[in-house]
Amino acid sequence: MANIKSAKKRILVTETKTSRNKSIKSEVKTSIKKVEAAVTANDKAAASAALATAISNIESAASKGVYHKNNAARKVSRVTKLVNTLA
């Protein structure tokens, strides 16, 4: 454990940010899995609804700095391409 006060604070701040980022990443992964499940079930309406939610979650995560903007764009592109295969 650190002895310096500022180092102790950095440890606490890092733990807080890590837990926040994990939560956001988990939410993104879950929303992507919901899209994939809807596509697997050939349910176009559910896939489109899940896609809108997934894109919103991914872009929100990118704006908060959890994902790099190119990483977020790639995720959105892949999920959108997946839904478009139903058309």
Gaussian input, Z-matrix of N, CA and C with variables (Angstrom, degrees):
# hf/3-21g

backbone

0 1
 N
 C     1     B1
 C     2     B2     1     A1
 N     3     B3     2     A2     1     D1
 C     4     B4     3     A3     2     D2
 C     5     B5     4     A4     3     D3
 N     6     B6     5     A5     4     D4
 C     7     B7     6     A6     5     D5
 C     8     B8     7     A7     6     D6
 N     9     B9     8     A8     7     D7
 C    10    B10     9     A9     8     D8
 C    11    B11    10    A10     9     D9
 N    12    B12    11    A11    10    D10
 C    13    B13    12    A12    11    D11
 C    14    B14    13    A13    12    D12
 N    15    B15    14    A14    13    D13
 C    16    B16    15    A15    14    D14
 C    17    B17    16    A16    15    D15
 N    18    B18    17    A17    16    D16
 C    19    B19    18    A18    17    D17
 C    20    B20    19    A19    18    D18
 N    21    B21    20    A20    19    D19
 C    22    B22    21    A21    20    D20
 C    23    B23    22    A22    21    D21
 N    24    B24    23    A23    22    D22
 C    25    B25    24    A24    23    D23
 C    26    B26    25    A25    24    D24
 N    27    B27    26    A26    25    D25
 C    28    B28    27    A27    26    D26
 C    29    B29    28    A28    27    D27
 N    30    B30    29    A29    28    D28
 C    31    B31    30    A30    29    D29
 C    32    B32    31    A31    30    D30
 N    33    B33    32    A32    31    D31
 C    34    B34    33    A33    32    D32
 C    35    B35    34    A34    33    D33
 N    36    B36    35    A35    34    D34
 C    37    B37    36    A36    35    D35
 C    38    B38    37    A37    36    D36
 N    39    B39    38    A38    37    D37
 C    40    B40    39    A39    38    D38
 C    41    B41    40    A40    39    D39
 N    42    B42    41    A41    40    D40
 C    43    B43    42    A42    41    D41
 C    44    B44    43    A43    42    D42
 N    45    B45    44    A44    43    D43
 C    46    B46    45    A45    44    D44
 C    47    B47    46    A46    45    D45
 N    48    B48    47    A47    46    D46
 C    49    B49    48    A48    47    D47
 C    50    B50    49    A49    48    D48
 N    51    B51    50    A50    49    D49
 C    52    B52    51    A51    50    D50
 C    53    B53    52    A52    51    D51
 N    54    B54    53    A53    52    D52
 C    55    B55    54    A54    53    D53
 C    56    B56    55    A55    54    D54
 N    57    B57    56    A56    55    D55
 C    58    B58    57    A57    56    D56
 C    59    B59    58    A58    57    D57
 N    60    B60    59    A59    58    D58
 C    61    B61    60    A60    59    D59
 C    62    B62    61    A61    60    D60
 N    63    B63    62    A62    61    D61
 C    64    B64    63    A63    62    D62
 C    65    B65    64    A64    63    D63
 N    66    B66    65    A65    64    D64
 C    67    B67    66    A66    65    D65
 C    68    B68    67    A67    66    D66
 N    69    B69    68    A68    67    D67
 C    70    B70    69    A69    68    D68
 C    71    B71    70    A70    69    D69
 N    72    B72    71    A71    70    D70
 C    73    B73    72    A72    71    D71
 C    74    B74    73    A73    72    D72
 N    75    B75    74    A74    73    D73
 C    76    B76    75    A75    74    D74
 C    77    B77    76    A76    75    D75
 N    78    B78    77    A77    76    D76
 C    79    B79    78    A78    77    D77
 C    80    B80    79    A79    78    D78
 N    81    B81    80    A80    79    D79
 C    82    B82    81    A81    80    D80
 C    83    B83    82    A82    81    D81
 N    84    B84    83    A83    82    D82
 C    85    B85    84    A84    83    D83
 C    86    B86    85    A85    84    D84
 N    87    B87    86    A86    85    D85
 C    88    B88    87    A87    86    D86
 C    89    B89    88    A88    87    D87
 N    90    B90    89    A89    88    D88
 C    91    B91    90    A90    89    D89
 C    92    B92    91    A91    90    D90
 N    93    B93    92    A92    91    D91
 C    94    B94    93    A93    92    D92
 C    95    B95    94    A94    93    D93
 N    96    B96    95    A95    94    D94
 C    97    B97    96    A96    95    D95
 C    98    B98    97    A97    96    D96
 N    99    B99    98    A98    97    D97
 C   100   B100    99    A99    98    D98
 C   101   B101   100   A100    99    D99
 N   102   B102   101   A101   100   D100
 C   103   B103   102   A102   101   D101
 C   104   B104   103   A103   102   D102
 N   105   B105   104   A104   103   D103
 C   106   B106   105   A105   104   D104
 C   107   B107   106   A106   105   D105
 N   108   B108   107   A107   106   D106
 C   109   B109   108   A108   107   D107
 C   110   B110   109   A109   108   D108
 N   111   B111   110   A110   109   D109
 C   112   B112   111   A111   110   D110
 C   113   B113   112   A112   111   D111
 N   114   B114   113   A113   112   D112
 C   115   B115   114   A114   113   D113
 C   116   B116   115   A115   114   D114
 N   117   B117   116   A116   115   D115
 C   118   B118   117   A117   116   D116
 C   119   B119   118   A118   117   D117
 N   120   B120   119   A119   118   D118
 C   121   B121   120   A120   119   D119
 C   122   B122   121   A121   120   D120
 N   123   B123   122   A122   121   D121
 C   124   B124   123   A123   122   D122
 C   125   B125   124   A124   123   D123
 N   126   B126   125   A125   124   D124
 C   127   B127   126   A126   125   D125
 C   128   B128   127   A127   126   D126
 N   129   B129   128   A128   127   D127
 C   130   B130   129   A129   128   D128
 C   131   B131   130   A130   129   D129
 N   132   B132   131   A131   130   D130
 C   133   B133   132   A132   131   D131
 C   134   B134   133   A133   132   D132
 N   135   B135   134   A134   133   D133
 C   136   B136   135   A135   134   D134
 C   137   B137   136   A136   135   D135
 N   138   B138   137   A137   136   D136
 C   139   B139   138   A138   137   D137
 C   140   B140   139   A139   138   D138
 N   141   B141   140   A140   139   D139
 C   142   B142   141   A141   140   D140
 C   143   B143   142   A142   141   D141
 N   144   B144   143   A143   142   D142
 C   145   B145   144   A144   143   D143
 C   146   B146   145   A145   144   D144
 N   147   B147   146   A146   145   D145
 C   148   B148   147   A147   146   D146
 C   149   B149   148   A148   147   D147
 N   150   B150   149   A149   148   D148
 C   151   B151   150   A150   149   D149
 C   152   B152   151   A151   150   D150
 N   153   B153   152   A152   151   D151
 C   154   B154   153   A153   152   D152
 C   155   B155   154   A154   153   D153
 N   156   B156   155   A155   154   D154
 C   157   B157   156   A156   155   D155
 C   158   B158   157   A157   156   D156
 N   159   B159   158   A158   157   D157
 C   160   B160   159   A159   158   D158
 C   161   B161   160   A160   159   D159
 N   162   B162   161   A161   160   D160
 C   163   B163   162   A162   161   D161
 C   164   B164   163   A163   162   D162
 N   165   B165   164   A164   163   D163
 C   166   B166   165   A165   164   D164
 C   167   B167   166   A166   165   D165
 N   168   B168   167   A167   166   D166
 C   169   B169   168   A168   167   D167
 C   170   B170   169   A169   168   D168
 N   171   B171   170   A170   169   D169
 C   172   B172   171   A171   170   D170
 C   173   B173   172   A172   171   D171
 N   174   B174   173   A173   172   D172
 C   175   B175   174   A174   173   D173
 C   176   B176   175   A175   174   D174
 N   177   B177   176   A176   175   D175
 C   178   B178   177   A177   176   D176
 C   179   B179   178   A178   177   D177
 N   180   B180   179   A179   178   D178
 C   181   B181   180   A180   179   D179
 C   182   B182   181   A181   180   D180
 N   183   B183   182   A182   181   D181
 C   184   B184   183   A183   182   D182
 C   185   B185   184   A184   183   D183
 N   186   B186   185   A185   184   D184
 C   187   B187   186   A186   185   D185
 C   188   B188   187   A187   186   D186
 N   189   B189   188   A188   187   D187
 C   190   B190   189   A189   188   D188
 C   191   B191   190   A190   189   D189
 N   192   B192   191   A191   190   D190
 C   193   B193   192   A192   191   D191
 C   194   B194   193   A193   192   D192
 N   195   B195   194   A194   193   D193
 C   196   B196   195   A195   194   D194
 C   197   B197   196   A196   195   D195
 N   198   B198   197   A197   196   D196
 C   199   B199   198   A198   197   D197
 C   200   B200   199   A199   198   D198
 N   201   B201   200   A200   199   D199
 C   202   B202   201   A201   200   D200
 C   203   B203   202   A202   201   D201
 N   204   B204   203   A203   202   D202
 C   205   B205   204   A204   203   D203
 C   206   B206   205   A205   204   D204
 N   207   B207   206   A206   205   D205
 C   208   B208   207   A207   206   D206
 C   209   B209   208   A208   207   D207
 N   210   B210   209   A209   208   D208
 C   211   B211   210   A210   209   D209
 C   212   B212   211   A211   210   D210
 N   213   B213   212   A212   211   D211
 C   214   B214   213   A213   212   D212
 C   215   B215   214   A214   213   D213
 N   216   B216   215   A215   214   D214
 C   217   B217   216   A216   215   D215
 C   218   B218   217   A217   216   D216
 N   219   B219   218   A218   217   D217
 C   220   B220   219   A219   218   D218
 C   221   B221   220   A220   219   D219
 N   222   B222   221   A221   220   D220
 C   223   B223   222   A222   221   D221
 C   224   B224   223   A223   222   D222
 N   225   B225   224   A224   223   D223
 C   226   B226   225   A225   224   D224
 C   227   B227   226   A226   225   D225
 N   228   B228   227   A227   226   D226
 C   229   B229   228   A228   227   D227
 C   230   B230   229   A229   228   D228
 N   231   B231   230   A230   229   D229
 C   232   B232   231   A231   230   D230
 C   233   B233   232   A232   231   D231
 N   234   B234   233   A233   232   D232
 C   235   B235   234   A234   233   D233
 C   236   B236   235   A235   234   D234
 N   237   B237   236   A236   235   D235
 C   238   B238   237   A237   236   D236
 C   239   B239   238   A238   237   D237
 N   240   B240   239   A239   238   D238
 C   241   B241   240   A240   239   D239
 C   242   B242   241   A241   240   D240
 N   243   B243   242   A242   241   D241
 C   244   B244   243   A243   242   D242
 C   245   B245   244   A244   243   D243
 N   246   B246   245   A245   244   D244
 C   247   B247   246   A246   245   D245
 C   248   B248   247   A247   246   D246
 N   249   B249   248   A248   247   D247
 C   250   B250   249   A249   248   D248
 C   251   B251   250   A250   249   D249
 N   252   B252   251   A251   250   D250
 C   253   B253   252   A252   251   D251
 C   254   B254   253   A253   252   D252
 N   255   B255   254   A254   253   D253
 C   256   B256   255   A255   254   D254
 C   257   B257   256   A256   255   D255
 N   258   B258   257   A257   256   D256
 C   259   B259   258   A258   257   D257
 C   260   B260   259   A259   258   D258

   B1=1.4543
   B2=1.5252
   B3=1.3064
   B4=1.4613
   B5=1.5229
   B6=1.3362
   B7=1.4550
   B8=1.5162
   B9=1.3212
   B10=1.4614
   B11=1.5262
   B12=1.3337
   B13=1.4536
   B14=1.5304
   B15=1.3207
   B16=1.4628
   B17=1.5235
   B18=1.3301
   B19=1.4647
   B20=1.5267
   B21=1.3400
   B22=1.4601
   B23=1.5253
   B24=1.3266
   B25=1.4575
   B26=1.5240
   B27=1.3166
   B28=1.4693
   B29=1.5307
   B30=1.3296
   B31=1.4586
   B32=1.5253
   B33=1.3371
   B34=1.4620
   B35=1.5229
   B36=1.3310
   B37=1.4621
   B38=1.5286
   B39=1.3264
   B40=1.4646
   B41=1.5267
   B42=1.3301
   B43=1.4594
   B44=1.5238
   B45=1.3275
   B46=1.4631
   B47=1.5220
   B48=1.3381
   B49=1.4669
   B50=1.5208
   B51=1.3344
   B52=1.4632
   B53=1.5188
   B54=1.3241
   B55=1.4659
   B56=1.5287
   B57=1.3214
   B58=1.4703
   B59=1.5256
   B60=1.3416
   B61=1.4634
   B62=1.5216
   B63=1.3401
   B64=1.4688
   B65=1.5203
   B66=1.3180
   B67=1.4558
   B68=1.5233
   B69=1.3252
   B70=1.4650
   B71=1.5285
   B72=1.3387
   B73=1.4695
   B74=1.5192
   B75=1.3257
   B76=1.4551
   B77=1.5257
   B78=1.3293
   B79=1.4651
   B80=1.5284
   B81=1.3285
   B82=1.4643
   B83=1.5263
   B84=1.3288
   B85=1.4674
   B86=1.5218
   B87=1.3324
   B88=1.4575
   B89=1.5223
   B90=1.3218
   B91=1.4632
   B92=1.5287
   B93=1.3297
   B94=1.4652
   B95=1.5292
   B96=1.3303
   B97=1.4618
   B98=1.5273
   B99=1.3322
   B100=1.4636
   B101=1.5256
   B102=1.3279
   B103=1.4657
   B104=1.5251
   B105=1.3251
   B106=1.4678
   B107=1.5341
   B108=1.3185
   B109=1.4646
   B110=1.5236
   B111=1.3272
   B112=1.4671
   B113=1.5230
   B114=1.3350
   B115=1.4676
   B116=1.5269
   B117=1.3123
   B118=1.4599
   B119=1.5269
   B120=1.3347
   B121=1.4628
   B122=1.5249
   B123=1.3370
   B124=1.4692
   B125=1.5279
   B126=1.3255
   B127=1.4616
   B128=1.5273
   B129=1.3292
   B130=1.4598
   B131=1.5303
   B132=1.3305
   B133=1.4647
   B134=1.5343
   B135=1.3217
   B136=1.4644
   B137=1.5193
   B138=1.3368
   B139=1.4633
   B140=1.5183
   B141=1.3281
   B142=1.4694
   B143=1.5248
   B144=1.3277
   B145=1.4663
   B146=1.5271
   B147=1.3299
   B148=1.4614
   B149=1.5220
   B150=1.3337
   B151=1.4644
   B152=1.5232
   B153=1.3341
   B154=1.4671
   B155=1.5280
   B156=1.3275
   B157=1.4673
   B158=1.5256
   B159=1.3277
   B160=1.4686
   B161=1.5253
   B162=1.3235
   B163=1.4686
   B164=1.5242
   B165=1.3227
   B166=1.4677
   B167=1.5226
   B168=1.3324
   B169=1.4721
   B170=1.5225
   B171=1.3263
   B172=1.4652
   B173=1.5265
   B174=1.3297
   B175=1.4646
   B176=1.5230
   B177=1.3249
   B178=1.4578
   B179=1.5249
   B180=1.3254
   B181=1.4642
   B182=1.5199
   B183=1.3280
   B184=1.4707
   B185=1.5218
   B186=1.3263
   B187=1.4682
   B188=1.5232
   B189=1.3373
   B190=1.4619
   B191=1.5185
   B192=1.3347
   B193=1.4593
   B194=1.5145
   B195=1.3229
   B196=1.4631
   B197=1.5257
   B198=1.3373
   B199=1.4622
   B200=1.5271
   B201=1.3192
   B202=1.4633
   B203=1.5240
   B204=1.3310
   B205=1.4668
   B206=1.5289
   B207=1.3257
   B208=1.4701
   B209=1.5268
   B210=1.3196
   B211=1.4609
   B212=1.5304
   B213=1.3321
   B214=1.4627
   B215=1.5281
   B216=1.3226
   B217=1.4638
   B218=1.5281
   B219=1.3264
   B220=1.4557
   B221=1.5281
   B222=1.3336
   B223=1.4579
   B224=1.5333
   B225=1.3243
   B226=1.4645
   B227=1.5215
   B228=1.3222
   B229=1.4636
   B230=1.5166
   B231=1.3195
   B232=1.4648
   B233=1.5235
   B234=1.3315
   B235=1.4595
   B236=1.5435
   B237=1.3305
   B238=1.4611
   B239=1.5164
   B240=1.3188
   B241=1.4683
   B242=1.5233
   B243=1.3210
   B244=1.4538
   B245=1.5206
   B246=1.3293
   B247=1.4678
   B248=1.5267
   B249=1.3323
   B250=1.4609
   B251=1.5199
   B252=1.3287
   B253=1.4615
   B254=1.5191
   B255=1.3475
   B256=1.4601
   B257=1.5242
   B258=1.3198
   B259=1.4655
   B260=1.5045
   A1=108.78
   A2=115.06
   A3=120.47
   A4=110.77
   A5=115.70
   A6=121.43
   A7=111.97
   A8=116.95
   A9=121.40
   A10=109.38
   A11=115.07
   A12=120.93
   A13=111.87
   A14=117.61
   A15=120.57
   A16=111.49
   A17=116.77
   A18=120.51
   A19=110.38
   A20=116.50
   A21=120.48
   A22=110.36
   A23=115.46
   A24=120.07
   A25=110.32
   A26=117.17
   A27=120.99
   A28=110.55
   A29=116.78
   A30=121.36
   A31=110.06
   A32=116.90
   A33=121.20
   A34=111.44
   A35=116.59
   A36=121.18
   A37=110.40
   A38=115.95
   A39=120.39
   A40=110.68
   A41=117.05
   A42=120.41
   A43=111.19
   A44=116.27
   A45=120.98
   A46=110.85
   A47=116.24
   A48=120.32
   A49=111.34
   A50=116.93
   A51=120.76
   A52=110.75
   A53=117.27
   A54=120.12
   A55=110.35
   A56=117.42
   A57=121.98
   A58=110.25
   A59=115.84
   A60=120.41
   A61=111.81
   A62=116.61
   A63=120.47
   A64=110.16
   A65=115.99
   A66=121.43
   A67=111.00
   A68=116.42
   A69=121.32
   A70=110.25
   A71=117.47
   A72=120.74
   A73=110.80
   A74=116.91
   A75=121.36
   A76=110.41
   A77=116.38
   A78=121.49
   A79=110.71
   A80=116.26
   A81=121.13
   A82=110.05
   A83=116.39
   A84=120.40
   A85=111.11
   A86=116.75
   A87=121.40
   A88=110.68
   A89=117.02
   A90=119.74
   A91=111.12
   A92=117.15
   A93=120.56
   A94=109.84
   A95=117.04
   A96=120.50
   A97=111.29
   A98=117.31
   A99=120.91
   A100=110.30
   A101=116.99
   A102=120.53
   A103=109.42
   A104=116.46
   A105=120.98
   A106=110.98
   A107=116.93
   A108=120.57
   A109=110.59
   A110=117.26
   A111=121.17
   A112=110.68
   A113=116.67
   A114=120.73
   A115=109.57
   A116=117.18
   A117=121.48
   A118=110.73
   A119=116.55
   A120=121.47
   A121=112.24
   A122=117.78
   A123=123.59
   A124=112.32
   A125=116.82
   A126=122.12
   A127=108.50
   A128=115.43
   A129=120.24
   A130=112.45
   A131=117.31
   A132=120.96
   A133=110.62
   A134=116.50
   A135=120.22
   A136=110.80
   A137=116.40
   A138=120.30
   A139=110.68
   A140=116.89
   A141=120.46
   A142=111.44
   A143=116.01
   A144=120.43
   A145=110.57
   A146=115.66
   A147=120.00
   A148=110.70
   A149=116.64
   A150=120.86
   A151=111.00
   A152=116.42
   A153=120.39
   A154=110.72
   A155=116.62
   A156=121.38
   A157=110.53
   A158=115.80
   A159=120.34
   A160=110.72
   A161=117.00
   A162=120.42
   A163=110.02
   A164=116.03
   A165=120.21
   A166=111.17
   A167=116.36
   A168=120.77
   A169=111.63
   A170=116.34
   A171=120.49
   A172=110.68
   A173=116.74
   A174=119.71
   A175=111.59
   A176=116.27
   A177=120.44
   A178=110.56
   A179=116.57
   A180=121.23
   A181=110.84
   A182=116.55
   A183=120.41
   A184=110.47
   A185=116.97
   A186=120.01
   A187=111.66
   A188=116.86
   A189=121.16
   A190=112.38
   A191=116.45
   A192=120.15
   A193=114.24
   A194=117.01
   A195=119.71
   A196=109.35
   A197=116.14
   A198=122.44
   A199=109.03
   A200=116.40
   A201=121.51
   A202=107.54
   A203=117.34
   A204=119.96
   A205=112.11
   A206=117.82
   A207=120.08
   A208=110.97
   A209=116.66
   A210=121.56
   A211=109.13
   A212=116.23
   A213=120.77
   A214=110.50
   A215=116.96
   A216=121.35
   A217=110.02
   A218=116.82
   A219=121.22
   A220=110.84
   A221=116.37
   A222=120.36
   A223=110.61
   A224=116.87
   A225=121.40
   A226=110.02
   A227=116.26
   A228=121.35
   A229=111.27
   A230=116.94
   A231=121.01
   A232=111.69
   A233=116.00
   A234=120.16
   A235=109.97
   A236=116.27
   A237=120.37
   A238=110.88
   A239=116.11
   A240=121.09
   A241=110.31
   A242=116.48
   A243=122.13
   A244=110.92
   A245=116.80
   A246=121.48
   A247=109.97
   A248=117.10
   A249=120.49
   A250=112.96
   A251=117.77
   A252=119.26
   A253=111.31
   A254=117.67
   A255=121.56
   A256=111.71
   A257=116.93
   A258=120.83
   A259=114.68
   D1=145.59
   D2=-179.14
   D3=-71.52
   D4=152.03
   D5=177.79
   D6=-102.35
   D7=-29.03
   D8=-177.34
   D9=-79.08
   D10=138.56
   D11=-174.62
   D12=-59.45
   D13=-43.05
   D14=-178.61
   D15=-66.90
   D16=-33.90
   D17=177.76
   D18=-68.84
   D19=-37.84
   D20=176.50
   D21=-62.48
   D22=-41.55
   D23=179.57
   D24=-64.13
   D25=-42.82
   D26=-179.65
   D27=-59.91
   D28=-39.02
   D29=178.35
   D30=-61.60
   D31=-45.83
   D32=-179.96
   D33=-64.32
   D34=-43.65
   D35=-179.09
   D36=-64.79
   D37=-41.01
   D38=179.64
   D39=-63.45
   D40=-42.26
   D41=178.13
   D42=-61.37
   D43=-42.56
   D44=-179.93
   D45=-62.93
   D46=-47.74
   D47=-179.09
   D48=-65.54
   D49=-38.26
   D50=-179.90
   D51=-62.89
   D52=-44.29
   D53=-179.12
   D54=-66.71
   D55=-37.63
   D56=178.30
   D57=-64.16
   D58=-46.46
   D59=-179.38
   D60=-64.55
   D61=-38.99
   D62=178.54
   D63=-61.81
   D64=-42.45
   D65=-179.94
   D66=-61.65
   D67=-45.19
   D68=-178.67
   D69=-67.00
   D70=-43.38
   D71=179.38
   D72=-63.12
   D73=-39.15
   D74=179.13
   D75=-63.12
   D76=-41.71
   D77=179.14
   D78=-62.22
   D79=-41.86
   D80=179.08
   D81=-63.65
   D82=-46.99
   D83=-179.06
   D84=-61.01
   D85=-40.82
   D86=179.70
   D87=-63.82
   D88=-42.99
   D89=-179.01
   D90=-66.48
   D91=-35.19
   D92=177.09
   D93=-67.41
   D94=-40.35
   D95=178.68
   D96=-63.72
   D97=-34.88
   D98=178.06
   D99=-65.40
   D100=-39.45
   D101=177.23
   D102=-63.61
   D103=-46.81
   D104=-179.00
   D105=-61.35
   D106=-38.51
   D107=179.25
   D108=-66.31
   D109=-40.64
   D110=179.41
   D111=-66.13
   D112=-38.43
   D113=178.50
   D114=-67.00
   D115=-41.25
   D116=178.94
   D117=-62.00
   D118=-35.52
   D119=179.91
   D120=-82.50
   D121=-0.25
   D122=-178.36
   D123=57.94
   D124=35.98
   D125=178.61
   D126=-102.96
   D127=95.76
   D128=-173.95
   D129=-64.60
   D130=-40.75
   D131=-178.53
   D132=-64.16
   D133=-46.59
   D134=179.93
   D135=-66.39
   D136=-37.26
   D137=179.44
   D138=-64.41
   D139=-41.18
   D140=179.74
   D141=-65.82
   D142=-41.22
   D143=178.51
   D144=-65.42
   D145=-43.80
   D146=179.71
   D147=-67.12
   D148=-33.14
   D149=178.47
   D150=-63.12
   D151=-44.73
   D152=179.78
   D153=-59.75
   D154=-42.83
   D155=179.13
   D156=-65.70
   D157=-42.94
   D158=-178.19
   D159=-63.91
   D160=-44.32
   D161=179.81
   D162=-62.13
   D163=-41.75
   D164=178.57
   D165=-61.00
   D166=-45.32
   D167=-179.95
   D168=-64.21
   D169=-42.25
   D170=-178.01
   D171=-65.77
   D172=-45.70
   D173=-179.28
   D174=-67.32
   D175=-34.27
   D176=176.31
   D177=-64.18
   D178=-42.77
   D179=178.71
   D180=-64.03
   D181=-38.64
   D182=179.58
   D183=-66.88
   D184=-39.10
   D185=-179.27
   D186=-68.49
   D187=-26.19
   D188=178.60
   D189=-86.95
   D190=-3.83
   D191=177.21
   D192=86.84
   D193=10.48
   D194=179.29
   D195=-74.65
   D196=-39.75
   D197=176.65
   D198=-118.01
   D199=147.15
   D200=171.92
   D201=-68.62
   D202=150.60
   D203=-175.07
   D204=-61.68
   D205=-33.93
   D206=178.86
   D207=-71.36
   D208=-36.92
   D209=176.62
   D210=-62.65
   D211=-44.41
   D212=179.40
   D213=-63.99
   D214=-41.92
   D215=179.99
   D216=-62.86
   D217=-39.54
   D218=179.22
   D219=-64.75
   D220=-42.92
   D221=179.08
   D222=-62.81
   D223=-45.21
   D224=179.56
   D225=-61.37
   D226=-43.69
   D227=-178.97
   D228=-61.71
   D229=-45.60
   D230=-178.04
   D231=-64.49
   D232=-42.47
   D233=-177.96
   D234=-69.33
   D235=-40.45
   D236=178.75
   D237=-64.35
   D238=-42.32
   D239=178.82
   D240=-61.36
   D241=-38.55
   D242=179.28
   D243=-62.66
   D244=-44.39
   D245=-179.33
   D246=-68.50
   D247=-36.19
   D248=-178.69
   D249=-68.56
   D250=-14.98
   D251=177.24
   D252=-71.04
   D253=-18.63
   D254=178.76
   D255=-74.94
   D256=-23.68
   D257=-174.46
   D258=-71.15

